[in-house]
């Protein structure tokens, strides 16, 4: 399988607005500045998000939705 790059993802989705993040700390930084009230979050990965604690992560996202 060819390496997945930001450019390939943007091209595949037909949008330059796609954020392609490969580092878990960068992902958290991006997601934790958003007000999640009445918004959805879809996470896609071919692995396990660097062993993220999903409970802790979900609790933080839910806290940001209030």
Beta strands, then each sheet from edge to edge (+ up, - down):
end
